[in-house]
Amino acid sequence: MIDRRQVLGYRVRVQQLDREAGTLADTSVLDFGVQDTGTDGGTWALAVRGVDPAALREDELVLLWTVRGAPHLYRRGDVGQVAAAVAPYSEADAAKRIFDASKPLKEAGIGIVDALDAVAAEMRGLVTEPMVKGEVSGRLAEAMPEPYLRFCRACSATHLYEMPFRLAAVRAGLELRQRTSPPVLAPISGFATARAYEERFDLVRDYLHFLGPATFKQAAEFIDAPVKEIKAHWPQDAVEVEVEGERRWALEADVAPLRSGESVAVTRLLGPYDLFLQGRDRDTLVPDQARAKELWRVLGRPGAVLAGGEIVGTWRPRKSGKRFTVTVNPWGTLSDVVRKEVAEEAGKLADYRGVTLTGVEFELLPGLAVDGLSNEVGMPVVAGVLLDHVKDDPAQTRGPAIAPLALGELVESTALQRLGDARAGDLQAAFPLREQLFGAVVRRRVPLPVAVGLPVDLAPWRAALPAVQSLGEPALLDQGQVLHHAAEGHARRGHLRIEAFRIQAPALPREGRALVVQKAQHGGELVAVHRGFGASVFVQVGHVGRVYATDGKPVEPIQRHGATPPVRHMWIPLPVPTSSAA
């Protein structure tokens, strides 16, 4: 039996992800097609396989709409054979590939393959020089009869169905100009579809070779063809193998490399649509369903971190002005060696994009100490700190952390704006859009001690508590959570908030100054993920003078070091504690 680690190790090697240098001529995935979707698409996929992007000439590659209607890169010299290899196998196959466009054609008595040829002929006559896709579509809508057309509600116009448009383009000898948006189509010089093609361009064979072992269904899903057609075109030298108790197929020549496959000590930042991630056996690649959902999002997919033959996390690029950073979300503890290799790969990505890398940020995991990670994550070293879950880099969000301490001590927070939770309830939903708010605190409950004289659920409206500037060193945080920046408020429905009364947002402590909230008898549990908080405590940072606790008794204010700040307010949601244990 073959296990999943052998499968993944084999795929790393056969897809040439383990090599440091190569050329277009010896890059085998170009036979199959390299999907070019997004900024870090086809040419970055070649770069992680050792091809130098700076040395590429645009006329060496051709970009075509092929498998599943997606844009793929091929060697220009192979375009005739590629066009023949990606053509539908039959009328039924063609109907499946164009989805709902097949219904009106069938009702009109028009064959699907004939329809593709008719669209291709019209496109060939229209596009005699580079032309934007929208213009081609508009002219086709004027030229083609009704069964080929649909009304597009998004733009209130009539267009050709999308999939016949895309699949007919290669039949018409049209390529997509690389790095154009909106897409620009252009005629391929000297194009002619080959009468036959070499087996290295065969889609079913290539799927088994690069993404095998596989089942009939998995290959059919990738190619977008009926299972019946895939079985009819199944390679004669394919043999049955068992993978983790499941019957699959592999090319006979690939069985020995599969059985001898082991983890490959290589680290790569794979683009969201890299071939390694395109197999239809996603549970083999990422068995954890939550992680699989994170990786294969319908929209806005992240890239994948490949290390030691496994996907060990996701990554996203972030560019702001001249700053270019790569944020990594690891799925486990990464070794120092892997973190260093990730940083090196991020440097290559920056070179590929033509920018300067300014940082690599690692999101932290539960129980992961931040000692020694200051350079990687961009935050100050705090000895002994264990962060429960940090979704944003403190250096970027510039917000506070809340942590539990023993009663009677002070908890220091680097608050710049109001504390609260965007989804805590109606009261918190009244925060202005410009304020910084707590993000989710997950997996654990974070006690937040406050000075109150009555039970929290009986706290009167606008109960005031003293908060002062600390003169000493910050207290150590056992676990914490940073604020999300107000600019990210749209992700938390910040646009639904209305302006709260008596708020002076600009009058909070300036950046770098800490705000300390005195703790006393009661502790609350901050669970900022769900709605339904109990009473909230209103915390006022006021001028030096008399302030009052929730029992109505005056509290002696603590003098603030330096200038006295103007009036500031903060909301801290505090559910009623159910026991004395914090």
Backbone hydrogen bonds, N-H to C=O, Kabsch-Sander energy under -0.5 kcal/mol:
donor,donor_aa,acceptor,acceptor_aa,energy
2,I,242,E,-3.1
7,V,3,D,-1.7
8,L,4,R,-2.8
9,G,5,R,-2.3
10,Y,6,Q,-2.3
11,R,7,V,-2.3
12,V,8,L,-2.3
13,R,9,G,-1.7
14,V,10,Y,-3.1
15,Q,11,R,-2.0
16,Q,13,R,-1.6
17,L,12,V,-2.4
18,D,12,V,-0.6
19,R,16,Q,-0.9
22,G,50,G,-1.9
27,T,24,L,-1.0
28,S,26,D,-1.0
30,L,27,T,-1.4
31,D,28,S,-2.0
32,F,28,S,-0.6
33,G,29,V,-1.8
34,V,73,L,-1.6
35,Q,33,G,-0.6
36,D,71,P,-2.9
37,T,35,Q,-0.6
41,G,38,G,-0.7
41,G,39,T,-1.0
45,A,41,G,-2.1
46,L,42,G,-1.8
47,A,43,T,-1.9
48,V,44,W,-2.3
49,R,46,L,-0.9
50,G,47,A,-1.8
51,V,46,L,-2.3
52,D,22,G,-0.5
55,A,52,D,-1.1
56,L,53,P,-1.2
60,E,57,R,-2.1
61,L,57,R,-0.5
61,L,58,E,-0.8
62,V,74,Y,-2.5
63,L,176,L,-0.5
64,L,62,V,-0.6
64,L,72,H,-2.5
66,T,64,L,-0.8
66,T,70,A,-2.3
68,R,223,I,-0.5
69,G,66,T,-2.4
70,A,67,V,-2.0
72,H,64,L,-2.9
73,L,34,V,-2.6
74,Y,62,V,-1.9
76,R,60,E,-2.4
78,D,75,R,-1.7
79,V,76,R,-1.5
82,V,78,D,-2.5
83,A,79,V,-2.4
84,A,80,G,-1.4
85,A,81,Q,-2.4
86,V,82,V,-2.2
87,A,84,A,-0.7
94,A,90,S,-2.5
95,A,91,E,-2.2
96,K,92,A,-2.0
97,R,93,D,-2.1
98,I,94,A,-1.3
99,F,96,K,-1.0
101,A,98,I,-1.8
102,S,99,F,-1.6
103,K,100,D,-0.8
105,L,101,A,-0.9
106,K,102,S,-2.5
107,E,103,K,-2.4
108,A,104,P,-1.4
109,G,106,K,-1.5
110,I,105,L,-3.0
111,G,109,G,-0.5
115,A,111,G,-2.1
116,L,112,I,-2.2
117,D,113,V,-2.2
118,A,114,D,-2.1
119,V,115,A,-2.5
120,A,116,L,-2.4
121,A,117,D,-2.3
122,E,118,A,-1.9
123,M,119,V,-2.6
124,R,120,A,-2.6
125,G,121,A,-1.5
126,L,122,E,-1.6
127,V,123,M,-2.9
128,T,126,L,-1.3
131,M,185,L,-2.8
133,K,183,P,-2.8
135,E,132,V,-0.7
136,V,132,V,-1.9
137,S,133,K,-2.8
138,G,134,G,-2.2
139,R,135,E,-2.2
140,L,136,V,-2.3
141,A,137,S,-2.1
142,E,138,G,-1.1
143,A,139,R,-1.4
144,M,140,L,-2.9
148,Y,145,P,-1.6
149,L,146,E,-2.2
150,R,159,H,-2.8
152,C,150,R,-0.5
152,C,157,A,-3.7
153,R,151,F,-0.7
156,S,152,C,-0.8
157,A,152,C,-1.5
159,H,150,R,-2.7
161,Y,148,Y,-1.8
165,F,161,Y,-1.6
166,R,162,E,-2.4
167,L,163,M,-2.8
168,A,164,P,-1.8
169,A,165,F,-0.8
169,A,166,R,-0.6
170,V,166,R,-0.7
171,R,167,L,-0.7
172,A,168,A,-1.6
173,G,170,V,-1.1
174,L,169,A,-2.4
175,E,186,A,-2.9
176,L,63,L,-3.0
177,R,184,V,-3.0
180,T,177,R,-0.7
185,L,131,M,-2.9
186,A,175,E,-2.2
188,I,173,G,-2.9
189,S,187,P,-0.6
191,F,188,I,-1.6
194,A,80,G,-1.7
201,F,198,E,-1.9
202,D,199,E,-1.3
206,D,202,D,-2.7
207,Y,203,L,-2.3
208,L,204,V,-2.0
209,H,205,R,-2.2
210,F,206,D,-3.0
211,L,207,Y,-2.4
212,G,208,L,-0.8
214,A,249,W,-2.3
219,A,215,T,-1.9
220,A,216,F,-2.3
221,E,217,K,-2.5
222,F,218,Q,-1.8
223,I,219,A,-2.2
224,D,220,A,-1.8
225,A,220,A,-1.8
230,I,226,P,-1.9
231,K,227,V,-2.6
232,A,228,K,-1.7
233,H,229,E,-1.1
234,W,231,K,-1.3
238,A,235,P,-1.4
239,V,250,A,-3.2
241,V,248,R,-2.6
243,V,241,V,-0.5
243,V,246,E,-2.9
244,E,2,I,-1.7
244,E,242,E,-0.5
246,E,243,V,-1.9
248,R,241,V,-3.0
248,R,246,E,-0.5
249,W,214,A,-2.4
250,A,239,V,-2.4
252,E,237,D,-2.4
254,D,251,L,-1.8
255,V,251,L,-0.7
255,V,252,E,-0.9
256,A,252,E,-0.5
258,L,254,D,-1.9
259,R,255,V,-2.5
260,S,256,A,-1.9
261,G,258,L,-1.1
265,A,263,S,-0.5
266,V,264,V,-2.3
268,R,306,L,-2.4
270,L,268,R,-0.8
270,L,304,A,-2.8
274,D,271,G,-1.8
277,L,274,D,-1.8
278,Q,275,L,-1.8
282,R,280,R,-0.8
284,T,281,D,-1.7
285,L,281,D,-1.2
286,V,282,R,-3.3
292,A,288,D,-2.3
293,K,289,Q,-2.3
294,E,290,A,-1.7
295,L,291,R,-2.2
296,W,292,A,-2.9
297,R,295,L,-0.8
303,G,315,W,-2.6
304,A,270,L,-1.7
305,V,313,G,-2.9
306,L,268,R,-3.0
306,L,304,A,-0.7
307,A,305,V,-0.5
307,A,310,E,-2.8
308,G,266,V,-1.0
309,G,266,V,-0.6
310,E,307,A,-1.6
312,V,305,V,-2.7
312,V,310,E,-0.7
313,G,305,V,-0.7
314,T,329,N,-2.0
315,W,303,G,-1.7
316,R,327,T,-2.2
318,R,325,T,-2.6
320,S,323,R,-2.6
323,R,320,S,-2.3
324,F,356,T,-0.5
325,T,318,R,-3.0
326,V,359,G,-1.7
327,T,316,R,-2.9
328,V,326,V,-0.5
328,V,361,E,-3.6
329,N,314,T,-3.1
331,W,312,V,-3.2
339,R,335,S,-2.5
340,K,336,D,-2.2
341,E,337,V,-2.3
342,V,338,V,-2.7
343,A,339,R,-2.1
344,E,340,K,-1.9
345,E,341,E,-2.4
346,A,342,V,-2.4
347,G,343,A,-1.8
348,K,344,E,-1.7
349,L,345,E,-2.2
350,A,346,A,-2.3
351,D,347,G,-2.2
352,Y,348,K,-2.5
353,R,349,L,-2.1
354,G,350,A,-1.0
355,V,350,A,-2.6
357,L,355,V,-0.5
358,T,324,F,-3.0
359,G,324,F,-0.9
361,E,326,V,-2.6
363,E,328,V,-3.1
363,E,361,E,-0.6
367,G,387,L,-0.6
368,L,365,L,-2.0
368,L,387,L,-0.6
369,A,367,G,-0.7
370,V,385,V,-1.3
373,L,370,V,-2.3
377,V,373,L,-2.8
378,G,374,S,-1.6
385,V,382,V,-1.9
386,L,477,L,-0.6
387,L,368,L,-1.0
389,H,480,G,-0.8
390,V,364,L,-0.7
391,K,389,H,-0.5
396,Q,393,D,-1.6
397,T,393,D,-2.6
398,R,394,P,-2.5
409,E,406,A,-1.6
411,V,517,V,-1.1
412,E,410,L,-0.5
413,S,515,L,-2.8
415,A,413,S,-1.3
422,A,438,F,-0.9
424,A,421,D,-1.3
429,A,425,G,-2.1
430,A,427,L,-1.3
431,F,428,Q,-1.8
435,E,432,P,-1.2
437,L,484,H,-1.1
438,F,420,G,-2.7
439,G,482,V,-0.9
442,V,440,A,-0.6
444,R,442,V,-1.9
446,V,526,L,-1.2
448,L,524,G,-2.8
450,V,522,H,-1.7
451,A,518,Q,-0.8
452,V,450,V,-1.0
458,L,455,P,-1.7
459,A,456,V,-1.6
463,A,460,P,-1.4
464,A,548,Y,-0.6
468,V,516,V,-1.9
478,D,476,L,-0.5
484,H,437,L,-2.6
488,E,485,H,-2.0
489,G,486,A,-2.1
491,A,488,E,-1.7
492,R,489,G,-1.6
493,R,490,H,-1.2
494,G,489,G,-3.3
496,L,493,R,-1.7
497,R,494,G,-1.6
498,I,429,A,-0.5
503,I,500,A,-0.5
507,A,504,Q,-1.6
508,L,505,A,-1.0
513,R,510,R,-2.1
515,L,413,S,-3.5
516,V,468,V,-2.5
517,V,411,V,-1.5
518,Q,466,P,-1.0
518,Q,516,V,-0.5
519,K,409,E,-0.9
520,A,450,V,-0.5
522,H,450,V,-0.9
524,G,448,L,-0.8
525,E,575,P,-0.6
526,L,446,V,-2.5
526,L,524,G,-0.6
527,V,525,E,-0.9
528,A,526,L,-0.6
530,H,527,V,-0.6
532,G,424,A,-0.6
533,F,424,A,-1.2
537,V,572,I,-1.6
539,V,537,V,-0.6
539,V,570,M,-2.5
540,Q,465,L,-0.6
540,Q,538,F,-0.5
541,V,568,R,-2.3
542,G,540,Q,-0.9
547,V,555,V,-1.0
549,A,553,K,-1.9
552,G,549,A,-1.8
555,V,547,V,-2.6
568,R,541,V,-2.0
570,M,539,V,-2.4
571,W,419,L,-1.0
572,I,537,V,-1.6
574,L,535,A,-1.1
